Amino acid sequence: MSVTSSERRNLSDETAASSVQVSPSRFIYPHDPHTKTLNDIDPWSSWRPDPGSPPIAAHIYTLPLDNSHKLVSRWPVLAPEIIAFMDQSHVAFVGLELWRRSQDRNISLSEGVTVLITVESLSDLNDDLLHRAGKFIHDKCDGAFVEFSQGSLYRYWDFQTKVDGPLNHPYQRIPKLGSSIGVHNIDWATGSIGGFLELTMPTGSTKFCALTNHHVLKPPIGTTGGLIPLEDRTELGPTTSGGISICHPSLGDHMKSLAIDQYWIGVYNDQINFNQEKIEMLGEDAHPRYQMGIDKFTQRRSVHQKRIEGAAAVDRDIGTIFATSGYKVSQSHGCILDWGLILLESDRLGSNVIKLPDEPELPIGPIFESPRTGLPVVKWGRSTWMTNGTINPPESYVRFSGTDYELSSTEMVVVSTDKSPFSSGGDSGAWIFEASSLELIGMMWGGLNCRDGTFVTPIQVILDDIAGSLGCKVRLLGSSTIVAG
């Protein structure tokens, strides 16, 4: 979030200009409550800005509303009224949401209530329009803050791989929930396996598949807004796409991991050469520590050499694209459908279990029938691995603009209850579970880049669409219960 500017907009009615503070990427009515800097939050912090530079604004947290808040039950009526006003006023929004927003995570459940409107360009909205819209929404929503924030809708595939260290080699032959995947020859897009399904096709044949997002298997390239792949410009519904190989881990993760191994081999080679030179120079007078150093760094180098050898020998192709949804909105639930199926090789089939370090395997539960708002949830993804969150009671209203398709949807949103974000690039396709029972709730697909929060499609909606699109019966792998079809 950018630093709050002291610049004020000139206002024409009863709200004084001094009550509204604006940053290049944020406008809040009736005033901006987020004025604390990093030093205000932690005056003893060792970090200090350069002398003469402006202070850095403290982070603004996005927090869920309490289910009992009076605006929650009214939101399904208020949101369409707000949308109608913005449409009449020609405000092209990306997201309309209801949150608590604060620079303090520990505010009370009634504080910081904010209607958050995400727009792609705040500069396109003039002062008078922002003020009129802010006042209208503020009055409608019982005095809540109204924040117009500049941002965009994006999907959580990963263009910049975030492997912090070498992957464990030899690579896992059998992928797991949350494993890294990507299209065979693409090194810039990475996603996650959500879990595994068993499909009984109309012919009676059985297909064993991994479920992820459509945009992971057919990543967008060079499109306005980064939403629709060039090859799918006419694709609004499900397609079958046999023959395109999917790898685990993704090519980007594979190459980054190898580069890290090669870097450390170079570091240890330098250390070995340094100690060898000391021994050669000093001869019999050389201290034993130089030989000990050679042995130590040779051993460490061998670990990375074995990783590289293992990576070169492994077959990373785990299957091929079987079918994808395209980009569409569920007719029954109004949410985005963005699913993709990988037809797995018979010896590359994983299982629907969670494995934590030093813990026994935990099988996932059945489908959670009615995900309720405020529910504590957990997810396993490729980038952020295990994170905890909660479902925000008010649904978010989302518009896909700037593409060939103008889609509007209502979305379930999960926000982190940890100190770190709930998800990040590369987590696309990860499954979301009820925190205690591990009952399956949904699959994540994206978010808005101006705030924390992850869009999640209910899993039952996805499975019903798979069954309807392919004419098949669907089971969670390892279960005899037909969950769709």
Salt bridges, closest charged atoms under 4 A:
ASP13 OD1 - HIS131 NE2 3.29
GLU14 OE2 - LYS135 NZ 3.81
ASP32 OD2 - ARG26 NH2 2.85
GLU81 OE1 - LYS140 NZ 2.77
ASP87 OD1 - ARG399 NH1 2.79
GLU97 OE2 - ARG451 NH2 2.57
ASP127 OD1 - ARG9 NH1 1.95
ASP128 OD2 - ARG132 NE 3.10
ASP139 OD2 - LYS135 NZ 2.88
ASP142 OD2 - LYS70 NZ 3.85
ASP142 OD2 - ARG74 NH1 2.61
GLU147 OE2 - ARG101 NH2 2.83
ASP158 OD2 - ARG382 NH1 2.90
ASP232 OD2 - HIS214 NE2 3.54
GLU235 OE2 - HIS214 NE2 3.69
GLU235 OE1 - LYS218 NZ 3.74
ASP253 OD1 - ARG382 NH2 2.46
ASP261 OD2 - HIS169 NE2 3.73
ASP261 OD1 - HIS304 ND1 2.77
ASP261 OD1 - ARG307 NE 3.82
ASP315 OD2 - ARG348 NH1 3.88
ASP317 OD1 - HIS184 ND1 2.85
ASP338 OD2 - ARG155 NH1 2.32
ASP338 OD2 - HIS215 ND1 2.63
ASP347 OD2 - ARG173 NH2 2.59
ASP404 OD2 - ARG233 NH1 2.87
ASP465 OD2 - LYS328 NZ 3.11
